[in-house]
Amino acid sequence: MQDHYYPFHLFAATFASEADAQQYVYEQWEPEPPADATDAEYAAWEERNPTWRLAEELEFYIDSDFVELADDLANVISQIRNTDEGAQLSVTAKMFSHFIIISDNADAIWADRRSTASQARPVMRPPESTATLTYLGRFN
């Protein structure tokens, strides 16, 4: 029998709306400059984009392909192998409106922005709570 549970880090937060949650969790891009933009204008646009509040606040370099936003706690719990952990989470996390799942693999969180070494790998610092997010732990 194949194990369909993958390891992940779970964060929780309360956002005013789904749009606010998406703006926080996903990369945001300004509209691309027009075709007649100068090289300097285009370079400035590239420097500003994308912005990504989740990655900035966690202070990690993250691959967005490994990030999932969920607003249904039952769905999140169904992704946890250990039923005791899921049961505890159903009590401790019910006050949050949204959940952020980040895969726990070397390609998901691939470097630490706090590190003094250039893009230090492997990432040694565990994720932690921030002003916006509550870190609920690593599962599976």
Backbone torsions as a table, in degrees:
resi	resn	phi	psi	omega
1	MET	NA	128.1	-179.3
2	GLN	-83.5	138.5	179.5
3	ASP	-82.9	117.6	-178.4
4	HIS	-95.2	9.2	178.9
5	TYR	-94.4	126.5	178.3
6	TYR	-108.8	151.6	180.0
7	PRO	-72.8	139.7	179.3
8	PHE	-152.7	158.8	172.5
9	HIS	-98.0	140.6	-178.3
10	LEU	-121.6	129.3	176.2
11	PHE	-121.2	154.0	177.4
12	ALA	-133.5	151.6	178.3
13	ALA	-157.3	166.4	173.4
14	THR	-118.9	119.4	178.8
15	PHE	-114.6	152.3	-178.8
16	ALA	-66.8	-29.2	-177.4
17	SER	-154.5	167.9	175.5
18	GLU	-63.1	-38.0	178.5
19	ALA	-62.1	-42.4	177.4
20	ASP	-62.7	-41.3	179.0
21	ALA	-62.9	-44.7	-179.7
22	GLN	-64.7	-38.7	178.3
23	GLN	-63.9	-32.5	179.3
24	TYR	-78.1	-45.3	-170.0
25	VAL	-80.1	-31.5	-174.8
26	TYR	-108.0	155.1	176.4
27	GLU	-60.0	142.4	179.1
28	GLN	-118.8	135.3	-178.3
29	TRP	-122.0	134.2	169.2
30	GLU	-71.3	157.6	174.4
31	PRO	-58.4	142.2	179.8
32	GLU	-65.5	144.1	178.8
33	PRO	-59.7	154.7	179.1
34	PRO	-64.4	164.2	-177.7
35	ALA	-58.9	-28.5	-178.4
36	ASP	-89.9	11.6	178.4
37	ALA	-66.4	147.9	177.9
38	THR	-73.9	163.9	176.7
39	ASP	-59.3	-38.4	179.9
40	ALA	-65.6	-42.0	178.2
41	GLU	-63.5	-42.3	-179.8
42	TYR	-67.0	-41.7	178.5
43	ALA	-62.4	-39.6	178.2
44	ALA	-65.0	-39.9	177.3
45	TRP	-62.7	-44.7	178.8
46	GLU	-60.9	-37.7	-179.7
47	GLU	-66.4	-33.8	-177.7
48	ARG	-84.6	-14.7	-171.0
49	ASN	-121.1	148.4	-10.8
50	PRO	-80.8	165.4	166.9
51	THR	-100.7	148.5	-177.2
52	TRP	-152.1	95.9	-174.6
53	ARG	-60.4	-38.7	179.6
54	LEU	-58.2	-53.4	-178.0
55	ALA	-65.7	-37.8	179.8
56	GLU	-65.0	-43.6	-177.3
57	GLU	-72.1	-36.6	177.4
58	LEU	-75.1	-19.6	-179.3
59	GLU	62.8	41.5	173.6
60	PHE	-126.9	155.8	165.2
61	TYR	-89.1	125.8	-173.0
62	ILE	-129.4	142.1	172.9
63	ASP	-88.0	119.4	-175.1
64	SER	-63.1	-18.4	177.6
65	ASP	-65.9	-16.3	-176.1
66	PHE	-108.0	18.8	-178.4
67	VAL	-115.7	133.5	179.2
68	GLU	-131.0	135.7	175.1
69	LEU	-103.2	130.0	179.3
70	ALA	-131.6	142.9	175.5
71	ASP	-116.8	8.8	-178.5
72	ASP	-119.2	106.2	-177.7
73	LEU	-60.0	-36.8	179.8
74	ALA	-61.2	-38.2	177.4
75	ASN	-64.3	-42.8	178.9
76	VAL	-62.0	-46.6	-178.5
77	ILE	-61.5	-34.7	179.5
78	SER	-65.3	-15.4	179.5
79	GLN	-93.4	4.8	-178.4
80	ILE	-105.5	123.6	-177.5
81	ARG	-65.1	-46.2	-174.7
82	ASN	-78.6	113.0	-176.1
83	THR	-66.1	-30.9	177.2
84	ASP	-65.8	-41.9	177.3
85	GLU	-63.8	-41.0	178.1
86	GLY	-62.8	-41.8	179.1
87	ALA	-64.5	-41.5	178.8
88	GLN	-65.6	-40.8	179.3
89	LEU	-62.9	-35.3	-179.7
90	SER	-62.4	-24.1	178.0
91	VAL	-90.6	-47.7	-172.2
92	THR	-78.3	-19.2	-173.9
93	ALA	-111.2	3.9	-173.5
94	LYS	-68.4	-15.4	-178.6
95	MET	-82.6	-7.2	-177.9
96	PHE	-92.1	149.7	179.5
97	SER	-90.8	-25.7	-175.0
98	HIS	-141.3	154.0	-179.2
99	PHE	-131.1	139.2	-179.7
100	ILE	-117.6	121.3	179.6
101	ILE	-106.0	126.5	175.0
102	ILE	-123.8	121.1	179.4
103	SER	-53.4	144.9	176.7
104	ASP	-100.9	83.8	173.5
105	ASN	-149.4	165.9	-173.3
106	ALA	-65.3	-19.1	179.3
107	ASP	-89.8	-19.1	-177.3
108	ALA	-78.9	-65.0	173.7
109	ILE	-102.2	99.0	-167.2
110	TRP	-103.4	-9.6	176.0
111	ALA	-163.2	158.0	-176.7
112	ASP	-103.8	120.8	179.2
113	ARG	-69.0	-20.6	179.9
114	ARG	-80.7	-18.6	-173.7
115	SER	-64.9	143.2	176.5
116	THR	-80.1	-22.4	175.3
117	ALA	-79.5	146.8	-179.5
118	SER	-65.3	115.5	179.1
119	GLN	45.0	58.3	-176.2
120	ALA	-57.8	126.6	175.8
121	ARG	-130.2	147.3	-8.5
122	PRO	-73.4	161.4	179.2
123	VAL	-70.9	124.8	-177.4
124	MET	-102.3	-26.0	-176.7
125	ARG	-79.7	128.7	177.5
126	PRO	-74.9	153.4	174.6
127	PRO	-60.7	158.0	-179.1
128	GLU	-148.3	165.9	176.7
129	SER	-65.4	154.6	178.1
130	THR	-130.1	-172.9	177.6
131	ALA	-62.8	-30.3	-177.5
132	THR	-99.5	-35.5	-170.4
133	LEU	-109.4	145.7	169.0
134	THR	-107.8	122.7	178.3
135	TYR	-80.8	119.7	-177.7
136	LEU	-95.9	-12.1	174.8
137	GLY	126.3	179.3	177.1
138	ARG	-103.9	135.0	-177.5
139	PHE	-123.7	151.9	178.0
140	ASN	66.6	NA	NA
